[in-house]
Amino acid sequence: MAEGQEKRADLVVFDADPAKVYRDLIDEQHRKKWTNRRIDRLTYSMGLFVWYFGTSRSYPEVKHHTILMGETFKDLLEEIYDQKVLSDDLSLYLHRPAATDSTMAPAGGDAFYVLAPVPNKQASIDWKEAGERIRLQVEQQLESTLLPELSTCIEVSHFVTPDDFEGKFNTLWGCGFSIAPLFTQSAWFRFHNKSEELENLYFCGSGTHPGAGVPGVVASARVIEKLVPPARDDCMSDLKKLFCSKSKTFSLASLLLPKAQADAVFRLYFICRTLDDWADEGNADLLRDAMDAWQNNLPHDLLDHYRFLQARWGLDSKPLTELMQAMLMEQQSVRMDSEAQLLEYCHGVAGTIGLMLCPIFGVKDKKALEHANNLGIAMQLTNICRDVFEDAENDRIYLPADLFSSALTTADLTSGDCDSREACTAAKVRLLQMADELYTRADAGIDYLPLRIRIVVRWASRMYREIGNVIRTEPEHFHENRAIVKQPKKMFFLIKCITRSLYKK
Ligand SMILES: Cc1cc2nc3c(=O)[nH]c(=O)nc-3n(C[C@H](O)[C@H](O)[C@H](O)COP(=O)(O)OP(=O)(O)OC[C@H]3O[C@@H](n4cnc5c(N)ncnc54)[C@H](O)[C@@H]3O)c2cc1C
């Protein structure tokens, strides 16, 4: 770095001009393709003279974009590229943003920039001397055409020349658009987004594939977004192992997912599982630290994985905030006053997971997001009914108080008291019925998903719903014992879900 400081990084993405980066920042001994000789033989785009100015009067008749062709415009390109001299008959692009947005200039005044293509710094032009001269030339040209009395009403003025493009923006030869867009320097022939020279070096921006201009530059950033993740896959096998060891049902389902999406699911699982473990183990400090880092946008080992998913798949921030809020709330002993409070909690700890998964599965439709939230809530209600005994042992009662005639204690749930068991079973049946309604509603949302994911989600939903059926068959037995779906039934559901998903859409 400029101050001699050294910083290490797993990968580097340069938005700076790649010709300049290779030529001046990477020692030639590390370059096989982009040697200095090859870089020097490329054709470079023009230089730009850009004059920004504000006037004390307004020019309402001037449009947002105006191109002013000089009389000798056909010769201009030759002067710029071949003769490398400054023309005395410039062609100009005049930009007047206040034409479409009045806030771009103060009342009664106006604001402009004017751009003149000029030779880049391969020409021997002394811009310290030529800058003001060209500005005056442009001023006179505008005054005699589009902007009468210009010279008398300039309030502010600033111009940039190829010197600035070279010195401030670091482009080779001070050119305006990196290498010129000739056929042999366009698209695939431009600098590649993944460097051929160094591992984990990437480029985006105007010098790279697909090309200069804002749409091209944005497209290059999207290419980078796709290229970079594999370079961060070093921890992927650990995340996959964790997923498969902890979640047997879903690990089978994940086999149906395309690799990129499966990897994203493993990563998301790792984040949520870790937060969940912290919550279960009473590590409130770790949760609070995470929330603090999240809200203040600070680096955080775990949440950086979520930020990575956000960059790669466009996950929203809100579900993670709500998830952590719900988990922090659980850190005190849990009591739910009402069904409404329970549903809000279920949204926080599970509906949010559905919302996080949607972008990974390519779903953005608002209705689909609602279904995903419902499915998460339904699954959480099922979990709650399955784990009543275990939760009570941990001083957590999720069954809402408004389903009981008198206040429920953890002892009521862990003892064999018949009345309490009966009331508890009735509450579970009520919650499982609510869950069933949500599963049915969420089912409509599953059709928004791509086929393979549709199968996986439908299968997961069906199996969770079945846990509720298992509890209902023998509520006494499954009060203390964990209700599960047996393997043959899982396979039976899988076949049904495949058939249904294939024929549905
Ligand atoms: C006056 C003008 C008008 C334009 N009008 C249009 C238009 O109407 N439509 C259109 O599509 N395109 C237009 N363009 C082109 C478009 O703006 C560019 O192609 C695009 O902005 C380039 O984006 P970029 O990210 O490649 O480079 P930049 O936006 O230039 O960003 C590169 C950044 O990297 C920084 N940098 C360089 N070296 C280093 C380093 N070593 N370390 C850290 N940072 C570094 C630079 O300072 C710079 O901020 C115009 C360009 C100009 C100059």
PDBQT file of the ligand as one rigid body, heavy atoms in Angstrom, charges set to zero:
ROOT
HETATM    1  C1  LIG A 601     -17.480  11.812 -18.265  1.00  0.00    +0.000 C 
HETATM    2  C2  LIG A 601     -17.940  10.394 -18.471  1.00  0.00    +0.000 A 
HETATM    3  C3  LIG A 601     -19.216  10.167 -18.907  1.00  0.00    +0.000 A 
HETATM    4  C4  LIG A 601     -19.681   8.870 -19.097  1.00  0.00    +0.000 A 
HETATM    5  N1  LIG A 601     -20.951   8.662 -19.505  1.00  0.00    +0.000 NA
HETATM    6  C5  LIG A 601     -21.424   7.408 -19.613  1.00  0.00    +0.000 A 
HETATM    7  C6  LIG A 601     -22.773   7.169 -19.966  1.00  0.00    +0.000 A 
HETATM    8  O1  LIG A 601     -23.549   8.095 -20.192  1.00  0.00    +0.000 OA
HETATM    9  N2  LIG A 601     -23.200   5.876 -20.051  1.00  0.00    +0.000 N 
HETATM   10  C7  LIG A 601     -22.375   4.833 -19.813  1.00  0.00    +0.000 A 
HETATM   11  O2  LIG A 601     -22.828   3.684 -19.861  1.00  0.00    +0.000 OA
HETATM   12  N3  LIG A 601     -21.080   5.023 -19.488  1.00  0.00    +0.000 NA
HETATM   13  C8  LIG A 601     -20.587   6.286 -19.376  1.00  0.00    +0.000 A 
HETATM   14  N4  LIG A 601     -19.277   6.486 -19.039  1.00  0.00    +0.000 N 
HETATM   15  C9  LIG A 601     -18.423   5.326 -18.828  1.00  0.00    +0.000 C 
HETATM   16  C10 LIG A 601     -18.659   4.725 -17.458  1.00  0.00    +0.000 C 
HETATM   17  O3  LIG A 601     -18.831   5.766 -16.524  1.00  0.00    +0.000 OA
HETATM   18  C11 LIG A 601     -17.452   3.884 -17.107  1.00  0.00    +0.000 C 
HETATM   19  O4  LIG A 601     -17.260   2.875 -18.079  1.00  0.00    +0.000 OA
HETATM   20  C12 LIG A 601     -17.657   3.216 -15.762  1.00  0.00    +0.000 C 
HETATM   21  O5  LIG A 601     -18.016   4.128 -14.763  1.00  0.00    +0.000 OA
HETATM   22  C13 LIG A 601     -16.346   2.570 -15.373  1.00  0.00    +0.000 C 
HETATM   23  O6  LIG A 601     -16.543   1.928 -14.138  1.00  0.00    +0.000 OA
HETATM   24  P1  LIG A 601     -15.331   1.175 -13.467  1.00  0.00    +0.000 P 
HETATM   25  O7  LIG A 601     -15.873   0.586 -12.212  1.00  0.00    +0.000 OA
HETATM   26  O8  LIG A 601     -14.644   0.303 -14.440  1.00  0.00    +0.000 OA
HETATM   27  O9  LIG A 601     -14.274   2.319 -13.145  1.00  0.00    +0.000 OA
HETATM   28  P2  LIG A 601     -14.353   3.555 -12.168  1.00  0.00    +0.000 P 
HETATM   29  O10 LIG A 601     -15.763   3.993 -11.943  1.00  0.00    +0.000 OA
HETATM   30  O11 LIG A 601     -13.387   4.547 -12.728  1.00  0.00    +0.000 OA
HETATM   31  O12 LIG A 601     -13.815   2.970 -10.808  1.00  0.00    +0.000 OA
HETATM   32  C14 LIG A 601     -12.481   2.530 -10.648  1.00  0.00    +0.000 C 
HETATM   33  C15 LIG A 601     -12.035   3.003  -9.284  1.00  0.00    +0.000 C 
HETATM   34  O13 LIG A 601     -10.841   2.336  -8.917  1.00  0.00    +0.000 OA
HETATM   35  C16 LIG A 601     -10.025   3.283  -8.236  1.00  0.00    +0.000 C 
HETATM   36  N5  LIG A 601      -8.628   2.793  -8.250  1.00  0.00    +0.000 N 
HETATM   37  C17 LIG A 601      -7.769   2.775  -9.271  1.00  0.00    +0.000 A 
HETATM   38  N6  LIG A 601      -6.602   2.220  -8.890  1.00  0.00    +0.000 NA
HETATM   39  C18 LIG A 601      -6.737   1.854  -7.596  1.00  0.00    +0.000 A 
HETATM   40  C19 LIG A 601      -5.887   1.212  -6.636  1.00  0.00    +0.000 A 
HETATM   41  N7  LIG A 601      -4.625   0.837  -6.947  1.00  0.00    +0.000 N 
HETATM   42  N8  LIG A 601      -6.355   1.019  -5.398  1.00  0.00    +0.000 NA
HETATM   43  C20 LIG A 601      -7.609   1.402  -5.076  1.00  0.00    +0.000 A 
HETATM   44  N9  LIG A 601      -8.462   2.003  -5.943  1.00  0.00    +0.000 NA
HETATM   45  C21 LIG A 601      -8.034   2.218  -7.182  1.00  0.00    +0.000 A 
HETATM   46  C22 LIG A 601     -10.230   4.555  -9.013  1.00  0.00    +0.000 C 
HETATM   47  O14 LIG A 601      -9.848   5.694  -8.273  1.00  0.00    +0.000 OA
HETATM   48  C23 LIG A 601     -11.729   4.493  -9.260  1.00  0.00    +0.000 C 
HETATM   49  O15 LIG A 601     -12.445   5.088  -8.206  1.00  0.00    +0.000 OA
HETATM   50  C24 LIG A 601     -18.807   7.794 -18.860  1.00  0.00    +0.000 A 
HETATM   51  C25 LIG A 601     -17.494   8.022 -18.439  1.00  0.00    +0.000 A 
HETATM   52  C26 LIG A 601     -17.069   9.318 -18.232  1.00  0.00    +0.000 A 
HETATM   53  C27 LIG A 601     -15.673   9.553 -17.743  1.00  0.00    +0.000 C 
ENDROOT
TORSDOF 0
